[in-house]
Amino acid sequence: MLSCCLSHRSPRGNYQRYSSEQLFSPGSVAVPDSKVDNSLTTISAGIGQRIGKANIDLHWIHRQREDRIPTSALSSNSDKLRSRFTYPLTNHLTFQAQTE
């Protein structure tokens, strides 16, 4: 069983604790009473090659996040490469290795 917890204390002394369930399944809804005003743009482009039963993919991913709340400095840009290898082991089981 995997278990973890993240605790965060802001400069103003506000304390927030996040359980492993909240960290790994954050959902798409804001925490009640929290301010959210941001945008996230993701661009992805890639190539793939099939070799026998195996698939190999390579994607370039660009993310641009803009946070419009003045007290937060989370605006950023990031670029990365994601490689993925998949191979069917049985009809209902596939091995997948991915870097991200």
N, C-alpha and C positions, 0 to 999 in steps of 0.2 A: 504494500500500500504506500502510495506517495502522499506526503503531507508537507505543506509549507504555509508560511504566513508572511505578509508584508505589512509593516507598520510605517506610517509616514506622519511626521510632525512638521507643520508649516512654520515659517518665521514668526507668525502671529500667535503661535501656541496651539493652533487647532490640531487635533490628533485624530487620525483615521487609521483603522485597522482593517485589512483585507484578508479574508480566508482563502484557502487554496481553491475552493469552489468559485469564489468571485474572481480570482486571478485567471483560472483556466477556462471559465465560461462567463466572460464579462457581459455578453449580450450586446444589444444595440440601443438600450435605453439609458439615459443619464441617471445618475444617483439622485434620489429626491432631494430637493432644495439646493442642488449644485448648479452653478452657472455654466452653460455650454454655448459657445459661439465660435465654431471652428469649421474648417473645410479640409477635406483630404482628397487630393487628385492622384490617381495611380495610373501610370502608363506602363504597359508590358508588351514586349516584342520578343519573339524567339523562333528557334528552329528546332526541328525534331528529326530523328532518324530511326528507322526500324531496322534492326539487325536480327534476323531469325525471329524468335518470339519476343525478344527484348526491345524495349523502346528507350531511347536516350534523347533527352530534351535539354536545351540551354536557353534561358530567358534572361533578358535585361529588364530590370524593374526600376522605374523612377517614381518616387513618391514626393509630393509637395504638400505640406501641412501648413495651414495658416490659422493662427489663433487670434481672434479679434477681441479678447478680453485683456485690457491693459495690464492687469496685475500678473498675467501669465506670459512667460517667454518661451512658448513651445513651438513657435513657427520654425520650420526646418525643411530642408530638401535632402533626399537621400537617393543614391543609385547603388544597385547591387546586381550581381549575377546569381541566378538560381539554376543549379543543375539537378537533373532528376533521372534516375534509372529505374525502370520497372520491368519485372519478369514474372509471367504467370507460372506459379508452381503447380496449381491444380485448376480445375474449372471454377472454383470458388475461393481460391487463395492466391494473392499476388504479392510478391516481394517488391518493396519500394524503398529506395535510398534517395535522400534529397538533402541538398545543402541550401540554406537560405539565410 
